[in-house]
Amino acid sequence: MAKPIKLLIVDDSALMRRQLSTLFQNEGDFDVRTARNGREAVEENIAFTPDVITLDINMPEMDGLTALSLLMAERPVAVVMISSLTEKGALATLEALNLGAIDYVPKPDGTISLSIEKIQTEVINKVRAAAQAKINNARGLTARMRAANQANEKVAATHSIQRFGIKRHGVVLIGVSTGGPRTLEDILPLLPETFPWPVLVAQHMPPSFTRPFAERMNGLCALMVSEVSRPTPLEPGNIYIARGGADMVLTERAGRLTAITRPEQPGFLWHPSVDLLGQSALETCDPELVIAVLLTGMGYDGARAFAELKKRGARTIAESEQTAVVFGMPAELIARDGATVVLPSERIANQIIKWVR
């Protein structure tokens, strides 16, 4: 019989602790303890040695971000943040992901939720995935240091690269889910200011998270980064983040390659959908001028479309198991013979640059 997953639930709300405890105890394979604040979480991380911690952000005595930094310093552990859907909550969650959290689950109704059933499937799946995830707090350090240097030198000027039509120039597609924000920091900041192709990113995120995420990445990258919230003609050397709560697809408008948003398509499980983005590239672009990158994440989103892109002449990259926080999406691409190369995250930017030259 497999050992139970040791789970520490940290929340200042007694109701939330009770709801989450009951939820996981009913699963039958979790050994659950609770803590009321960050200070108790740090203590239990040593005494209980959990496999996974769910961590609230706003707590008395010691908040979640302070606790997370101490957890990662003293005994690195898989952490899933439980945070509000407000913009302030989104910013704090992005900071938590930068500090080493694996994933996050938005609270459906604010700080104290009476609607645990709204998130129960998501929280169980993400905690189970976190129990299998890689914990390496040093990942991306070199890339983030280089990104800081680039951000200091960044000039908010237009690029001296001409606009392009549909057939003559290429596009980079990136699909990513669990562990994505931190993994993208290993890649996007390394693209130089003169990078000549647009980059489109479908990162599974809720609506209130993608704009703060795009703004954060804009501060780290040499390229301009923005959220796509309206029809946007693509410019060379720009990074476009799909808006949460919708799907981003490519289309042709007035001879220009344009990114547009559509309501979430019910036939697709994850959003913004990587498969829909890849499918639209199949319909709109010359596959030989497409680079498609599939990074860490649960499930299989993007694998079908990216494998078909490779079959038609695109070049594709699957993140290797060596660095993928959750080796689900890239593993599925590899299984479909859809990866031109398999690389750790820190080598992906250089490969993209090499192919574009």
N, C-alpha and C positions, 0 to 999 in steps of 0.2 A: 504493500500500500504506500502511495506517495506521501511524503511529508506534507503537513498542512502549510499553507502560506501564512507567515507571521505578518500581521497587519496592525499598524498603529494608526488610529484615527485621532487627529488633533483638531479640535474645534472648541471655541469658548461657549458655544450653544449646547446646553444639555440635551435639547430636543434633537439637534442635528447629530450629536454623538450617538444618541439612542437609535435614531432612524438608520444611520449608516451601520452601526453595530448589528442591528437586527437583520439588515439586508445581507451582510456578508456571513453572519452566522447561519442564516438560512441556506447559504450555498453549500455548507457542509465540509468544505476543505480549507477554511480559514481559522487561524488562531488569532483572535482579535483582542487588542487592548486599546484604551483610550487615554487621551491627555487633554487638559483644559487650556493649555497655552504653550507658547514656544519654549518656555523654560522647562516645563515638564516633558516636552517632546525631546529636547536635548538629553535630558536625564534618561528617559526610556529608550532612546536610541542606543545607549550603552548597556543599560540593564536588561532590556528585552531583546535586543539585536533583531529588530524587525527586518523582513525582506522588502516591505513597501510601507511608506508613510503617506497618508492623505493629510494635507496641511492647509488649514485656513490661513488667510492673509491678515485680516484685522482681528487681533486678539489682545487682551490686557497682559501686563507684565512683560511679555516679549512677543513681538509681532512675528508673522510668518517669515518675512524676508530675513530678519535678523536670525531667527532660528535656523533657516535654511543654510545661511552662510556658515553657522557653527556646525550644523550636521555634516556638511560637506568637508569641513576642515578636520573634524574629529573622527567621524566614521561615515564615509560616503555611502549613501543608500538611495534606492529608487524612491523618488518623491512625486506624487501627483497632487498638484495644487487644486483646491476647491475655492473658486473665486467668483465674485459678482460679475455681471455682464456690463457694468458701467464702464465708461472710458477710463476712469481712475483705476478700476479693477483690472482693465486690460493692460494698462501701463505697468501696474505692479506685477501682473502675471508674466509679462514679457521679461521683466527684470528677474523674476524667479527662474524662468527658463534659461536666462543667461547665467544665473548662478549655479545651475546644474539640475533643476527639476526636469523630470522626464516628460511630463504632460500636464494637462489641466482639465478640469471639468467645471463649466460654468454653473453656478447656482441658479435655478430657474426663477426664484422669487425673492432675490435679495439675500440678506444676511441669514435670516432664519427661514428655512424652507419647509412648508407643509406639503410640498408636492414632490417628494422623493421619487415617486414613480416616474416622473418626467425624465429623470436622469439615471434611473437604476441600471438600465442596460449599458449605457455609456460608461458609468463609473465602474461597473464590474469588469467590462471588457478592458478598460484602460488600466485598472489595477492588475489584472491578470497579465496584460502585456508588460507592464512595468516590472512585474516579478521576474520576467525573462530578459529584461533589457540590460544592455551593457552600461556599467557605471564607470566613467572615466572623466574625472573632473578637469583633467589637463587638456582635453580635446579642444582644438580650435584656438589655443592660446597664441600660437605664432600668427595665425590669420587675423585674430582680433588686434594684436599689437600692430601688425602691418596696416590693418584697417584704420586704426587710430591715427597713424602717420598720414595715410591718404586723406582722411577726413580733414586733418589740419591744413592740408594743401589744396583742398577742393575749391574750385572756382565755379560759381554759379553762372557759367557762360554757355552759349550754344556751341555745339560741336561743329567743327569745320568739315563735317562729312555731309555729302549731299543727300537729300531725301531719296527714297527709293520706291519702286513699284513692286508688283507682286512676284514677278518672275526673276528679276535680276539680282536680288539680294536675299540673304538667308535670315533665319530666325532661330533662337534658342528657346526650347520649352523645358521647364523644370516642374516636376510633380513631386510633392513631399507631404508627409503627414506627421505622425508622432516623432518628436525629436527634431522637427524641421527648423524652427527658428534658430537654434544654436548651430545646426548643421549648415544652414545657409550662410551663417557668419564665417564658415570655413571656406566658402566659395565665392559669393558675390563681391565681397570687398577686394578680392584679388584680381578682378577684371579691371584693366586699366582704363583711364579716361578716354583713350582713343579706340576702345573696343567698337567695332563697326556694325554689329548686329543688335537688334532689339532682343531683350530677354523677357520672357513671360513666365511668371511663377504662379502655379496653382498650389497653395498651401491650405490644407484643411483647417479652417478657422471660422468662428462665428462672426456675425456682422460687425460687432463693435470692436473687434480686435484688429482687423486688417489695416485700417487707416493708421492707428498708432504704430503698428508693425512696420508699415511702409515708411513712416516718418523716422522711425528708429534706424531702419536700414539706410535711409537717405543720408543720415548723419555718419554712417560707417563706410559708405561706398564712394568710390571716385565717380561712378556713374550716377545719374539722376534716377531716383526711385520714387514711384508714385502708385497710388491705388487707382485701379480702373473702376470708375463709378458712372461713366458715360461713354458713348462712342469715342474712341481715341485712335486717331491715325498714328501708326507706329513710327517712331523716329529712331535712327541708328543710335546705338550707344545709350539707350534708356532701358531701365528695368521696370516692368509693369507687374504689380501685385494684384491678383484677382480679388474682387470684393467678396467678403464673407456673406453668406446668406443668398448667394447667387452663383451662376456659372459664367465663366469667361470663355468666349469663342472668337475665332478669327473669321473675318469676312472681307470682301472687296467692296470698297466704296470709292467711286470716282477714280478708279485705278490705283488706289492706295490700300495697302494692307492695314486693316483696322481691327482693334480689339473692342468687342462689345460685351455687355452683360445681359444675361437672360435669367428669368426666375429659375430656381432650382428645379431640375427635371426629375420627376418622381421615379423614373426608371433607373436612376443612378443612386447608389447608396451613400456616396461621400461627396461633400461640396466644400469649396468649389471643385468641380469634377475634373480630374486629370484626363480621364478618358474622353470627355467631351472636347476638351481643349485639343488633345491629340487628333481626334476625329475631324475637327474643323480644319486642322493643318493639312490633313490628307485631302480635304476637299478644296483647299484654297492655295496651297503652296506647292512648289516643286520639292518633292521629298529629298532630293539630292542636296537641297539647300536648307535642310532642317537638321538641327542637333537636338536630340531629346534626352533628358536626364531624369532618371527615376531614383529618388532618394528614400531614406528611412521612412517607415510607416507600416501600420497594420493593414492587412487585407491585400487587395490586388488592383486598386485603382490605378489606371494608366498603363498597365501591363499589356492589355489587348491592343490599344491604339498604338502604343510605342513599338510593339512587336511588328505590327503591320507597317508602320513607317519604315522600320529597318528593312523589311521585306521589299519595300519599294525603293530603297536606295538611301534612306536617311542614316545618319550615324547616331548611335545611341550609347548611353553610359548607364550602367547600374552601379549604385554604391555597393561596395563590398561588405560582406558580413563582418569584416574586421572593424569597421567604424560605424555601421548602421546601428542606431539605438534599438530599432526593431526591424529585423531583417525579413519583412513581409513583402512589401511592394517590389523592391528590387529583386528579391528571390523569385517572385512570380515572373518578372520579366526575363530573368535568366532561364527559368524553366521553360519558357515559350521560345527559347532561342532568339530572344529579342535584344540581346546586349552585344553591341560591337566590342565593347571593353567593359571590364569590371574593375573599379578603382576605389581606393579609400577616399574619403571626402577631401583630404588635403591635397590630393593630386588631380581633382576634377577640374578646377579652374585652369590649370596649365594645359590640360588636354583640350578643353574648349578653345583656348587661345590658339593652340597649335593647329587645330582643324580650321579655324576661321582665317588664319593667315593665308 
